[in-house]
Amino acid sequence: MSRARAARLIAVAAASLAILAAFAPSALAADGDGLWGPTNDKVVTYWGFGVLIFFTALVTVLSLIQGRLENRKERRRQELERLRPPAAD
């Protein structure tokens, strides 16, 4: 690992810790009052449904993108094989 890469890794880790430390007081607020407000079963349930829907949509969208990229790669490979003259063995 180069020195520049190690320095960049340390800088990113330090920045991440600083951001987490800045938001810690609101995350650890008294009586369950955080950034969202009072936490009850309804909030936790809706948050869980939101996470479930987000990751389902993420996997679906990324799979569609990968399928299109695979088709593009295959078309490009077939086009190159069609244009390339046969190799003399």
SVG drawing of the C-alpha trace seen along z (x, -y; Angstrom):
<svg xmlns="http://www.w3.org/2000/svg" viewBox="-48 -18 52 42">
<polyline fill="none" stroke="black" stroke-width="0.4" points="0.0,0.0 1.5,-3.3 1.9,-6.2 -0.6,-8.4 -3.2,-5.6 -2.6,-5.0 -2.8,-8.7 -6.1,-9.0 -7.5,-6.0 -6.5,-7.6 -8.1,-10.9 -11.3,-9.2 -11.4,-7.2 -10.8,-10.4 -13.5,-12.3 -16.0,-9.5 -15.3,-9.4 -15.7,-13.1 -19.1,-13.0 -20.2,-10.1 -19.1,-12.0 -21.0,-15.1 -24.2,-13.2 -23.8,-11.2 -25.6,-13.6 -28.8,-13.5 -28.7,-9.7 -28.3,-9.3 -30.9,-11.8 -32.9,-11.1 -36.2,-9.2 -35.8,-7.9 -36.2,-11.3 -33.7,-11.3 -33.6,-13.1 -37.0,-11.6 -38.8,-12.2 -40.2,-9.8 -39.6,-6.2 -42.5,-3.8 -43.5,-0.6 -45.2,-2.3 -42.0,-4.3 -39.8,-1.2 -42.2,0.9 -42.4,-1.7 -38.6,-2.2 -38.2,1.6 -40.7,1.7 -38.8,-1.2 -35.5,0.6 -37.0,3.7 -38.5,1.8 -35.3,-0.1 -33.1,3.0 -35.6,4.8 -35.7,1.9 -32.0,1.6 -31.4,5.2 -34.0,5.1 -32.6,1.9 -29.0,3.1 -29.9,6.4 -31.6,4.7 -28.6,2.5 -26.3,5.6 -28.5,7.4 -28.3,4.5 -24.5,4.2 -24.1,7.9 -26.2,7.7 -24.2,4.8 -20.9,6.6 -22.2,9.7 -23.3,7.7 -19.9,5.9 -18.1,9.3 -20.2,10.8 -19.6,7.7 -15.8,7.9 -15.8,11.6 -17.8,11.0 -15.4,8.3 -12.2,10.1 -10.8,12.4 -10.4,16.0 -7.0,16.9 -4.7,19.0 -3.6,22.0"/>
</svg>
